[in-house]
Amino acid sequence: MAELHIPVMTEEVLSYLDCSRKGVYVDATLGDGGHALGIYRQLQAGSHLIGIDWDEQVFEEVRKRLRGYPARVTLVHSSYTRLEEVLAGLGIEKISGLLLDLGVSTRQLSSESRGFSYHGECRLDMRMDCRLERTAEDLVNELSEKELADLIFRYGEERFSRRIARNIVDVRAKSGPIRTNDQLVNIIKSAVPPAGRREKHPARRTFQALRIAVNQELGNVERVLPQAVNSLEPGGRLCVISYHSLEDRLVKRYFREMSRDCRCPPDRPCVCQGVAELELLTPRAVKPASEEIRSNPRARSARLRVVAKKDVLKAKAGE
Ligand code: SAH
């Protein structure tokens, strides 16, 4: 049985989203609906919750949980990279708040059929949406040694990426295609010397890298952020929780850039007379409290960053 996901930093998210204001709130990474339920309970009658997820399998569980409160709920099976299209399809122009809780859910990770996990035995799939064309199995069997090494180094920040890539290509050449997660785990174990195993599991970083590549996770984050900012009404909030440094860096840079009044090159006089579109509400990323990490170790790497959309016209008029 797959485990239900425990939502991370729920109190912090709810306090930043401030859903007591009447409006439309979007949870664009619905998962098992833990955060969505928290949001839903706080909404006023007349407010609207939109839940989006790329994984069709989440909706059954979430439908059971989101019942019994007066706000409207709409659930949409889509990628958050289509946020503007989804909102336009529902006739919604502006939203008051958006949550992105990036990555995979515990349920996806612990499922014995999805291939995200390095435990058990199943096909190396790792697609969040089964409409995606390439699985992890395709990548492992089709990429060249150099492409694999670069991918594992870049997305997994794995020191032994070259050795792992070489072993994958050797096994492929000798014994044919690699089909299952446990085959890959054994290949990784034989590439990483026991002395170099500082991780909880030697396959963790390689599996993370493949998952990021299959789902194009970093590109997705880059695509959704500007759409999120465009969709927010003045005063609207955007909360993003990331779980590894590559994602967090993207979010941090984008938020910093968009909350600077002037975006002219620093060595030239300002010609833009710009006013920042965003106000940074978390100058430093918010981390989970130690009690939360104790009760939910998966929260350990979480980083929450929040911005509010400014009213640029008012700001320009100096109000
Ligand atoms: N906050 C949720 C857990 C979210 S886990 C809870 O409280 O239960 C991350 C979820 O984001 C997963 O369900 C995953 O399928 C989804 N996801 C990942 N990439 C996505 C994308 N591009 N578009 C929509 N959902 C995505």
Residues whose N, C-alpha, C, O or C-beta is under 5 A from the ligand:
A	BS01	SAH	H5 P7 A28 T29 L30 G31 D32 G33 G34 H35 I52 D53 W54 D55 S78 S79 Y80 T81 D101 L102 G103 V104 S105 M128 N220
